[in-house]
Amino acid sequence: MDENPSVPTDLRTRLGIEKKLSIIRTAASVSHMSPSDKPLFAMVEAQLSTSGLLPLEVAHRLGCEVIFVSNDPERYQGLGNYSAVFSDCVSKVIVGDTNSSAGVLDAVGDLVGSWGLAGLYTHCDYNLPFVAESAAALGLPGLAPAAAATARDKLETRRTCLAAGIPAPQFVHATTESEALEAAHRFGFPCVIKPMTESASTGVSLAFTETDVSEYFQQIVRQRYDARGQRRRPGVLVEEYALGYEVSVETVTYDGATTLIGVTDKQLGAAPYFAEIGDTFPSTLPESVTSALARTALDSLTAIGFDFGAAHTELRMTADGPKLIEINARIAGAEIADLVELAYGIRYREQVVRMHLGERPDLTPARSGGAASRYLMARERGTVRAVYGADLAGRIDGVSEVEVKAVPGYQVGPPTSNHELYGHVVAAATTSAEAGRRADAALAQIHLVTCSES
């Protein structure tokens, strides 16, 4: 089989896989199916949540032989659906280097040669560029590697979108504390300080004073590696604070066209952090507002060369109009995919998996309703002594899901990122507004009793 002409020679050389590709492609041309005559679907890592494992379940339901690739499978054992998903849906777990493209190719090489890999997928931010490069090298469906790399790095997103004229906060890449302070004074207080290659709002803070800037700068630069063990870009991103409310725009790009799924209203926790504590889909905002936000998101995707797959683009509506916050080159996390399905009847995760198996997605809404999720937080730092009211939450009309991760003995604290959320509720209704009220009412039933730290 000829090498994939869409993969530049310098990319193959840089990955050190020129010879390997020839062997893999020869074997792959012999067999495109697994020995059980099922399509082979490999997922590389996952978001660290119960919803993060659901694509494995979806692929299994679609009749695939499902492989999970991870450098540390044990990190997922604490998830509530871990046992069920891995015992019922996953045929094989491969432990390998998922923090490089060459490592991903090494991990899946035998699968391609022996069985014929039909789809290679991830929705884990940390692994998106490596999976995109690997899929391109193997001739499998996937996002353009350059687009995946740009979206992954918040600084590169800022630079690329600035050159394209996309409205966004002013920014400075500060590699020293003095540069960070200078940028903060230029933009004015408060300003945003963030690392460039984390996810789930990890390390993102609102600085109100010079002391804040110095403290947040030092906190970030002390961590040379990110949450998945990859080296961070040195320094911090200092940004003008985009004062306004936040939304995300959910899209799917396939065969040269981008479909707007909808706009999600996002609720954030208290300053100085940016934890996401609630989502409502579709947005309750006026159509004129959602159209402006969606247009900015679509222009942003065009600017970075986004050509395949789901995207979750976050923006703020300010007094000056929409401002791009970041582009996530993946399906929305948390429960947003469930909200889309409940509100519109679109099997969002399933269609994204089908795309990565080479199928055309069906994104036609089957109904018009609303759905909302709300997230359980702790008011103070301490140890959970008891949890009350989860049963009451499930009895609220329209509530479809209640998950409480915090059990007695669990260490909790007020959220600094999306990782310090301890459960969620999901509700649906004929309108987004009513779904939001139902979700609010359900969450209000759940009470964490904690022993404060001394």
PyMOL commands that set and color helices and strands:
alter all, ss='L'
color gray80, all
select helices_A, chain A and resi 9-15+18-28+51-61+73-76+82-88+101-114+125-138+145-152+154-163+177-187+210-222+287-304+336-344+348-356+390-394+418-420+432-444
alter helices_A, ss='H'
color red, helices_A
select strands_A, chain A and resi 40-44+65-70+92-95+117-121+171-174+191-194+205-207+236-240+245-254+257-268+276-281+309-318+321-328+370-375+382-388+399-404+411-412+423-429+447-452
alter strands_A, ss='S'
color yellow, strands_A
deselect
rebuild
show_as cartoon
